[in-house]
Amino acid sequence: MKTLFTFILALASTAIFAQAYTGQGDTKFQVGANIQAEGTGITVTYDAGVGENISFGISSIYLLGVTNFPKESLGHEEAKFLDRFDLRARFNANLSNVLNIDENFDLYPGLNLGLKNFGGHLGARYFFTEGFGVYSELQIPIAFYKNK
């Protein structure tokens, strides 16, 4: 049942309420499923265009299910709110117009700095209409902050 719920959430949450990146003044809001090796949850991002190919934003992740929780190193039995939550500042380089890709497609590598780590991401958005599309984003941590 949990797997079915996660699958439905992933499909339902790939909608984006905007069109492909158009430059300065453009904004993007997206909600999606966060699937990791030791937990699944919800991710929310908001990006604002500050230049033709540059956007800054904020993202948040909240893990609903946590497996393999490191009880000994953190000193408590189950994941608390701050163990499940992360808030990040983001920078994106929106490359679709540079690479002359379809105007409905947005390819964006970027960096993020969060409460738990510093990392990079590579994302892609495709819009079927002006108000509906899908996205996928791969995130990789570069450096972790110590818990103690």
Sequence and secondary structure as in RCSB ss.txt:
>XXXX:A:sequence
MKTLFTFILALASTAIFAQAYTGQGDTKFQVGANIQAEGTGITVTYDAGVGENISFGISSIYLLGVTNFPKESLG
HEEAKFLDRFDLRARFNANLSNVLNIDENFDLYPGLNLGLKNFGGHLGARYFFTEGFGVYSELQIPIAFYKNK
>XXXX:A:secstr
 HHHHHHHHHHHTT BSS S  STT EEEEEEEEEETTEEEEEEEEEEE SSSEEEEEEEEEEEEE S  HHHHT
SSS  HHHHEEEEEEEEE  TTTTT  TTEEEEEEEEEESSEEEEEEEEEEEEETTEEEEEEEEEEEEE    
